[in-house]
Amino acid sequence: MPPIITAFEESPDRGQGLARDMPVRWALEEVGQPYDVRLVSFGSMKEPAHRALHPFGQIPTFEDGDLALFESGAIVLHIAESYTGLLPEDANAKARAIMWMFAALSTVEPPIIQREFSHYFERDKSWHKERLPMVENLIRSRLEDLSRRLGDGDWLDCETFSAGDLLMVQVLRRLKGTNLLREFPELSAYVARGEVRPAFKRAFDAQLAIFTGKSRHRGEGDACSAGASHMRR
């Protein structure tokens, strides 16, 4: 049986590729591993059955035989270590790719999430207008450092796409359409390179199909087939 991942039955972004199952889908597509998807509602995510897989009641989860994982970064790392295509064979290059995975989720993403939280939940607060520039300046500082390190390279470590790039591009996509990302043409081009990869397109289309009625579901709790049938890089 193929691995099963969980995804939102109704996602706040309406399938624009920002929900946390997206990097897991993308990783599976990059390595050519077919997978099934079980859609879950916001209510069912808090029920004991789902919390047995994800103690914090979120998505995604990943089930493969007797292995169950949660946290998108951990799942992507497991996929990258289990299949070829997302981590270099050279030990040092592999370590650097994993380093960039952690950098994406631990250093670059947190202030971006703070900005999103502020936009959606703090706009009516008296201190919102003062706090927002502080958060955006922190994001800008992270982007400056990242842009400097990327330089004119295609990917973060030489010319080879890795799981580090996958997670970094996914994090930066949260800034698409903002002036913050537009200030850094190198990073905008970097994101665009990630988005034209065939594996990204397949993952994006599969997530979007949930919300456009193009996919056929059998109801919550059942798995629907998705995913690549072979490697296409």
C-alpha positions as CSV (number, residue, x, y, z in Angstrom):
1,M,0.0,0.0,0.0
2,P,1.2,3.5,-0.7
3,P,1.8,6.0,2.1
4,I,-1.3,7.9,3.4
5,I,-1.1,11.6,4.2
6,T,-3.8,13.7,5.8
7,A,-5.0,17.1,4.3
8,F,-7.7,19.7,5.0
9,E,-11.1,18.9,3.8
10,E,-11.7,22.6,3.8
11,S,-8.5,24.7,3.7
12,P,-8.4,28.4,4.6
13,D,-6.3,29.1,1.5
14,R,-8.7,27.3,-0.9
15,G,-6.0,25.1,-2.4
16,Q,-3.4,27.8,-3.1
17,G,-0.6,25.5,-2.0
18,L,0.1,27.0,1.5
19,A,-1.5,24.3,3.7
20,R,1.1,22.1,5.4
21,D,0.4,19.0,3.4
22,M,1.9,20.8,0.3
23,P,5.6,20.2,1.1
24,V,4.8,16.6,1.8
25,R,3.0,16.2,-1.5
26,W,5.8,18.0,-3.3
27,A,8.5,15.7,-1.7
28,L,6.6,12.6,-2.6
29,E,6.2,13.9,-6.2
30,E,9.9,14.7,-6.4
31,V,10.9,11.1,-5.5
32,G,8.2,9.5,-7.6
33,Q,6.4,7.9,-4.7
34,P,2.6,7.4,-5.2
35,Y,0.5,8.3,-2.1
36,D,-3.1,8.4,-0.9
37,V,-4.8,11.3,0.9
38,R,-7.3,11.1,3.7
39,L,-9.2,14.4,4.0
40,V,-10.1,15.6,7.5
41,S,-12.4,18.3,8.8
42,F,-11.4,20.9,11.5
43,G,-13.6,19.0,13.9
44,S,-12.3,15.6,13.2
45,M,-8.7,16.8,13.7
46,K,-9.4,17.3,17.3
47,E,-11.0,13.9,17.8
48,P,-9.0,11.1,19.6
49,A,-8.5,9.1,16.4
50,H,-6.6,11.9,14.7
51,R,-4.9,13.0,17.8
52,A,-3.4,9.5,18.1
53,L,-1.5,10.4,14.9
54,H,-1.0,14.1,15.6
55,P,-1.1,15.0,19.3
56,F,-1.7,18.7,18.5
57,G,-4.7,18.0,16.2
58,Q,-3.2,19.4,13.0
59,I,-2.2,18.2,9.5
60,P,-0.4,16.7,7.9
61,T,0.2,13.2,9.1
62,F,2.0,10.4,7.3
63,E,1.3,6.7,7.6
64,D,3.4,4.1,5.9
65,G,3.0,0.5,7.3
66,D,3.6,0.6,11.0
67,L,5.2,4.1,10.8
68,A,3.2,7.2,11.7
69,L,4.7,10.7,11.6
70,F,3.5,14.2,12.1
71,E,5.2,17.6,11.4
72,S,5.7,18.5,7.8
73,G,9.5,19.0,8.2
74,A,10.0,15.7,9.8
75,I,7.9,14.0,7.2
76,V,9.9,15.6,4.3
77,L,13.1,14.6,6.0
78,H,11.9,11.0,6.3
79,I,10.9,11.0,2.6
80,A,14.2,12.5,1.5
81,E,16.2,9.9,3.5
82,S,14.0,7.0,2.3
83,Y,14.2,7.7,-1.4
84,T,16.7,9.1,-3.9
85,G,16.3,12.6,-5.3
86,L,16.1,15.1,-2.5
87,L,19.4,14.6,-0.6
88,P,22.9,14.4,-2.1
89,E,24.9,11.3,-1.8
90,D,28.0,13.2,-0.5
91,A,27.9,13.2,3.3
92,N,28.8,16.8,3.6
93,A,26.4,18.0,1.0
94,K,23.7,15.9,2.6
95,A,24.3,17.6,5.9
96,R,24.1,21.0,4.4
97,A,20.8,20.2,2.7
98,I,19.4,19.1,6.0
99,M,20.8,22.3,7.6
100,W,18.8,24.4,5.1
101,M,15.7,22.4,5.9
102,F,16.1,23.5,9.5
103,A,16.9,27.1,8.5
104,A,13.8,27.3,6.4
105,L,11.5,26.2,9.2
106,S,13.3,27.6,12.3
107,T,14.9,30.9,11.1
108,V,13.1,32.2,8.0
109,E,9.5,31.0,8.5
110,P,8.7,32.2,12.1
111,P,8.6,36.0,11.4
112,I,6.6,35.3,8.3
113,I,4.0,33.4,10.3
114,Q,4.0,36.3,12.8
115,R,3.2,38.7,10.0
116,E,0.3,36.5,8.9
117,F,-1.0,36.2,12.4
118,S,-0.8,39.9,12.9
119,H,-2.7,40.5,9.6
120,Y,-5.5,38.2,10.4
121,F,-5.9,38.5,14.2
122,E,-4.4,41.7,15.4
123,R,-5.6,44.4,12.9
124,D,-8.1,45.8,15.4
125,K,-5.5,46.1,18.2
126,S,-4.3,49.6,19.1
127,W,-0.6,48.5,18.8
128,H,-1.0,46.7,15.4
129,K,0.4,49.6,13.3
130,E,3.5,49.9,15.6
131,R,4.2,46.1,15.7
132,L,3.8,45.3,12.0
133,P,6.8,47.3,10.8
134,M,8.9,45.6,13.4
135,V,7.9,42.1,12.2
136,E,8.4,43.1,8.6
137,N,11.8,44.5,9.3
138,L,12.8,41.2,10.9
139,I,11.5,39.4,7.8
140,R,13.4,41.8,5.6
141,S,16.6,41.1,7.5
142,R,16.2,37.3,7.0
143,L,15.6,37.8,3.3
144,E,18.6,40.0,2.9
145,D,20.8,37.4,4.5
146,L,19.3,34.6,2.4
147,S,19.5,36.6,-0.8
148,R,23.2,37.3,-0.1
149,R,23.9,33.7,0.5
150,L,22.0,32.5,-2.6
151,G,23.7,35.0,-4.8
152,D,23.4,34.2,-8.5
153,G,23.1,30.4,-7.8
154,D,20.0,28.4,-8.8
155,W,19.8,26.6,-5.5
156,L,21.1,27.0,-2.0
157,D,23.9,24.6,-2.3
158,C,25.5,24.7,-5.7
159,E,23.3,23.7,-8.6
160,T,21.5,20.8,-7.2
161,F,17.9,21.1,-5.9
162,S,17.4,19.5,-2.5
163,A,14.9,19.1,0.3
164,G,16.4,22.3,1.7
165,D,15.3,24.2,-1.3
166,L,11.9,22.5,-1.3
167,L,11.1,23.7,2.2
168,M,12.8,27.2,1.7
169,V,10.8,27.8,-1.5
170,Q,7.6,26.7,0.3
171,V,8.3,29.1,3.1
172,L,9.0,32.0,0.8
173,R,5.8,31.4,-1.1
174,R,3.9,32.7,1.9
175,L,5.2,36.1,0.9
176,K,4.1,36.0,-2.7
177,G,2.3,39.1,-3.7
178,T,3.9,41.2,-1.0
179,N,6.4,44.0,-1.5
180,L,8.7,42.1,0.9
181,L,9.5,39.4,-1.6
182,R,9.5,41.9,-4.6
183,E,12.4,43.8,-2.9
184,F,14.6,40.7,-3.5
185,P,14.6,39.8,-7.2
186,E,17.0,36.9,-6.6
187,L,14.6,35.3,-4.2
188,S,11.6,36.0,-6.4
189,A,13.4,34.2,-9.2
190,Y,14.4,31.4,-6.8
191,V,10.7,30.8,-5.8
192,A,9.7,30.9,-9.5
193,R,12.3,28.2,-10.3
194,G,10.8,26.0,-7.6
195,E,7.3,26.5,-8.9
196,V,8.1,25.5,-12.4
197,R,9.4,22.1,-11.3
198,P,7.0,19.4,-12.6
199,A,6.8,17.8,-9.2
200,F,5.7,21.1,-7.7
201,K,3.0,21.5,-10.3
202,R,1.6,18.0,-9.7
203,A,1.5,18.6,-6.0
204,F,-0.1,22.0,-6.4
205,D,-2.7,20.7,-8.8
206,A,-3.6,17.8,-6.5
207,Q,-4.2,20.1,-3.6
208,L,-6.1,22.6,-5.6
209,A,-8.3,19.9,-7.1
210,I,-9.9,19.3,-3.7
211,F,-11.4,22.8,-3.9
212,T,-12.3,23.0,-7.6
213,G,-14.2,19.7,-7.7
214,K,-11.8,18.1,-10.1
215,S,-10.9,15.3,-7.8
216,R,-13.3,12.5,-6.6
217,H,-13.5,11.9,-2.9
218,R,-15.3,9.1,-1.1
219,G,-15.8,11.1,2.1
220,E,-13.9,12.0,5.2
221,G,-11.9,9.1,6.6
222,D,-11.5,7.4,3.2
223,A,-8.3,7.8,1.2
224,C,-8.2,9.0,-2.3
225,S,-5.4,8.3,-4.6
226,A,-2.9,10.9,-5.6
227,G,0.8,11.3,-6.4
228,A,3.4,10.5,-9.0
229,S,3.8,7.2,-10.6
230,H,7.5,7.7,-11.4
231,M,10.4,10.1,-11.0
232,R,10.3,13.2,-13.3
233,R,12.9,15.8,-12.6
